[in-house]
Amino acid sequence: MVSGQRSPIGWRPADTDSDEEELLELGADLLGAYVRHDPTIAKPILADNFLTLSDDGDEGSKASELELIEKNTDIEALEADEVEVRMYGEAASVTSLVMVKTREGRSRQVRLTHLYTRRDGRWQAVMGQGTPVVRGWRRPRDDRDEGKTFGVHSGQRSMEGEPGDR
């Protein structure tokens, strides 16, 4: 979603729907890599200097993230909601609220943030962070949140909402 209604300093709407659409597809592909345990999906998306920050404060690299994707076979499905794209010239952020479902039937919500830069004409993720959502507290949803979701279930990706609606 890109909404021009609220404009923090430095924020501006996407130049084109194609940038937003490409970033949303990259985000869905990253989720798909985790569900399929296939690091080859994520490898071209993550920049060589990719930095990840885990929910316990640890830092990781592209190599450690690709290893995690391959070895973490506990994930059954990832469903992203409240997906928002913010453009900053040749950089962008993609945030979402992700429901993580495990093969053991457990689930939890994580707020994901990925930062992208355009390099050699294509978008690459340079940073990612996942923050667990504390049960019992959630910000009120507003009209900006409607109609922007994507999910991956057992390797099948689906997107809802039109790029122009986000």
Protein Blocks (a to p, Z undefined) as FASTA:
>chain_A
ZZfkbccehiacdfbfklmmmmmmmmmmmmmmmmnopaklmmmmpcfklccddfkopacd
fklmmmmmmmmmmbmbdcdehiacddehjaccdddddddddfkopacddddddddddeeh
iacdfbdcdddddehiacdddfklgopacddeehiacdedjfklZZ
